[in-house]
Amino acid sequence: MKKNMGSADRIIRIMIAAAIAILYFTHIITGTIGLVALIIAGVFVLTSLVSTCPMYIPFGISTCKTKKPA
């Protein structure tokens, strides 16, 4: 898969995932909403690790820096 996530996008996703995990494991968010949030956090981490967001593909979005031709 072609990478379509830049560094800032990846860092923001990991920070959001960490915040969700902290809220879940400190029992601030619980129940079904907590589990759904935890799954979303897992997806954020996974997409950050592979630098590809499947939701960006249909819309043609890319947050990667592009190299200008010389």
N, C-alpha and C positions, 0 to 999 in steps of 0.2 A: 504494500500500500504506500501511496505517496504521502509524505509528511505534510500536514497542513496546520500545524500548531507552532506558534513561536514560543520563545522562552517565557515571556511575560504571561501568556495564556496558561502555560504549563504550571508556572509558579502559583498563579492565582487559584487554579483548580486544586493543587495540592494543599494550599492553605485552607480553602473551603472544606476540603475533605477532612483535614486534621481538626478543624473546628467542629464539624459534625460528629466526628468520632469522639471528641472530648465531651460534647454535650450528651451523646448517647451513653458513654461509659460512666458518666457522673450522674446518670438517671435524671437529667433535666428534660430530655425528650425520651419518651417511652412508648410502648405499645406498637401498634401498626405503623403510626407515623414515624416512630423511631427506626423501625426496621426498614421502611421505605427510604428514609434519609440515609441510613447506613449503606444500603445497596447503591444509592446514587453516589455516595462518597467513594465506594469501591469502583464504580464506573469512572469517576473523575480521576482516580489514581491510575487505573488501567490505561485510560486514554492519554494521560500525561506521560506514562512510561513509554508508550509506543509512538507518541507525537502525532497521532492521527485521531480526529474526531469524526465518526461516521455521520453525524448530523450536519457537518460542514459540507460534505460532498455534494448532496443534491442542490445546495444553494450556491455552490462555487466559492465558498468562503475559505480564505487562507490567511492566517496571522503570521506566517513565516516571512522573514525578510527576503526580498527578492534581490538578486544580483543584477546590477545595471550592466548592459553590454558595453564593452570597451570601445 
